Amino acid sequence: MAQLEVGFFLSTEWDEFWSFVGSKPNQRWTWYAIERHSGCILAYHNGRRTDESLKALLAKVAHLPIKVCHTDDWGAYERCMPLEYKQIVGKDNTWKIERKNLNFRTHLKRLSRRTICFSKNEDIHDKVIGMYINRYYFRDGKFSDAVNTA
């Protein structure tokens, strides 16, 4: 009798967006990965725009069966992505996560580029972003009411 083996893997989009704490030279970056089909945030990390920040995000998703990663051409992705991930580079493949960046800036005033409302403390800044993600993407074990679960 023949058996059918079914493999489960994730196709993802990866990106980062900047904000600042205190003054514009003190940039703070939020790195995150989403599942490509649903747009659900799989993990995020707040830090600088360094390879170490991307490595911290990669550690958070190491247990997931990720096979495909859509990224922009930021060099850290090429240097740090595990070889078992198929990386596809190009802005035309990251439209969903780029739209989510706009949602972040629209919903969280402190992320707007031209505003008088900004964070003065990195810890508070990171917690506000984390609370937003937890509220709208991890609530009640669901990713979001906006995601079609049918």
C-alpha positions, 0 to 999 in steps of 0.5 A: 500500500502506498502512503502519501507524505505531506510536508508543511512549510511556511513561505515568509516575508521579512522586513524592518522599519525604523523609528527614533527614540529621543532624536532622529540620530537615535534610530530604533529598528523593528525587524519582523517576519510574516507568513506570506499567505495570511499576513500573520506576524510570526516574530519580531525584534526591536534593535538596531539595523545590524546583523545581530538584530536579524540573528536575534529574529532568526533565533525566534523563528528557528523552530518553524518550518520555514522554507521560502523567505521573500526579502528586500536587498538589504545585505544582512539578509544575504549574510545571515539567512540560513542556507536551508531557506530559499531566499527570493530578493525583490520589492515586488515580492514584499508588498504585503509586509511593506503594506503592514509597515504603513499600517504600523505608522498609521496606527502608532503615532510615535512611528510617524516620521513627521510628528511631535509625538515620539518616544523618549525611552527605548524600553517604553518604545519597544513595549508599545510596539510589542503591545500593538503586535500582541493586541492585533496579531496574537490576541486569544490565540488567533493572529487577527480578526482581519485574517480569514481563518476559514 
